[in-house]
Amino acid sequence: MIEISFTQIISTILLMLLGIAVGAQVAPIMSWVERRQCAIIQRRLGPNRVGFFQFRLLGLGQPIADAIKLLFKEDFVPPYVHKAFYVLAPVVPVATGLAVTVAIPWGSHVVVNNQIINLQAVNLNSGFLLIFALSSLAVYGVTLAGWSSNNKYSLLGGLRASAQMVSYEVAMGLSIIPLVFIWGTLDLQTMITKQSEILWGFLPNWGFIHAPISFFVFIVTIFAETNRLPFDLAESEGELVAGFLTEYGAMRWSLFFLGEYSMMFVMCVLTVSLFFGGYELPWLSQHYLLEILNPQVGEVLARWILLPLGIIVLLTKVILLMWIFVQVRFTIPRFRYDQLMKLGWIYLLPIALINLIITAIVTAIVKFH
Amino acid sequence: MEQSVYYVGMNPYLPILLILIFGLALGLGVSGVSLFLGPKKPNSSKLEVYECGLPVTSSAENRFSIKFYLTAILFILFDIETIFMYLWSTAFDYLGWFGIVEVGIFIATLSIGYIYVLKRGALRWD
């Protein structure tokens, strides 16, 4: 018997709002983190003035001040651009960047009104392929922005960005395949549950330990996909002023960053869920904690206790990974464009293919014998 | 029996559509707010195409390198191959060694094409 349940619908909406809230907050917070980290590396102070009332709070008010400033800037649409595409282009990364947050697994599940609620807003049987499908739409925003600006710098920046994003998508897709057959599923929740086990008695059963080469290929392609340094050839200011962003200003300009940071966050969540056990603590799986808590408080309450714990664990892992993103940005200089294409096509693609074959043979020997 | 009741929420694709609409509204809305709040002071140099201050000689809608087309075509070829391998990887346990041999042949064919592309210099950018 199939019954439509409002509990399910409301919980899906709440999970969607959680995703939107986190996805949209990443950009302001990361902009502050990035400026402070840059300042620390360059032995400066960075933004440390704007706070709340007399409290400076390390300058955490800076993103809010920036947002207000951007709202009051002139919304300028140049007369020579293709207006419809020019206006729509910044919206594409925002819409896709927020849409991918629906696939984030925040935790296993909770029980409300005797119904099991999966803590993932959208749980399709295609699993994490949804993230790939939506994230590759972001390339349209960049291409449209570059073309519609009707500026040579923008056009070149947009072309470069789109060529770069499609090139690295091949290696990205190939690098993840070993994990699919190691875990035997595309579902992130099942993968995370399997990663909470213990390998050889002392190691967490993380995907990173099963497929380390996949991880390194994947992390490099994420940098390229999200247009981050050392791969931000699209905006290399030494050659192209600001690439596809040249003709953009005020809020439209910051919308690109909102989408980009949201995408970066989801990609970090995906990396953590695939390679580092997602919301599960290493060595202390939720299943084990549930067995301890169950006799004392009952299963329903125990699952509610584990929900914030899982989210905190997930966010801690993601923040660590994003901090590495920031570190890399200010440590490694930018590539040249031919080096970038060479890295993607001539190194990463064959490495991913060979890794795929070797992992397949090893997995088959382990699984079938 | 109570357990036999199967509860369903909304269609799993609906949240994605809703968020896409929300993102569209957010993007247009935020830049719309800026349209009302911001000043309007156009001047002649602001209305010109930005080319580092030099006078504009030609339109941007010009020819560009064939390499970008080649990259796009190669991307489509290799990306479709990736999708085939996803299908195999989900049925890995079911297909067993047969699947691995088949995919091995597939990858070998793919590598011949890849080496050809490499030798013809389609991926050389310098």
Interface residues (C-beta under 8 A of the other chain):
Chain A: M1 I2 E3 I4 S5 T7 Q8 I9 S11 T12 I13 M16 G19 I20 A24 L70 L71 F72 K73 E74 D75 F76 P78 P79 Y80 V87 P90 V91 V94 A95 T96 G97 L98 A99 T101 V102 N114 Q115 A121 V122 N123 L124 L129 L130 L134 S149 N150 N151 K152 Y153 S154 L155 L156 L159 S162 A163 V166 S167 E169 V170 G173 L174 I177 P178 V180 F181 G184 T185 L186 V241 T246 E247 A250 M251 R252 L255 Y337 D338 M341 K342 W345 I346 L349 P350 L353 L356 I357 A360 I361 T363 A364 K367 F368
Chain B: E2 S4 V5 Y6 Y7 V8 G9 M10 P12 Y13 P15 I16 L18 I19 L20 F22 G23 L24 L26 G27 L28 V30 S31 V33 S34 L35 L37 G38 P39 K40 K41 P42 K46 L47 V49 Y50 E51 C52 S59 A60 E61 N62 F64 K67 F68 T71 A72 L74 F75 F78 D79 T82 I83 M85 Y86 S89 T90 F92 D93 G96 W97 I100 V103 G104 I107 L110 S111 Y114 L118 L123 R124 W125 D126
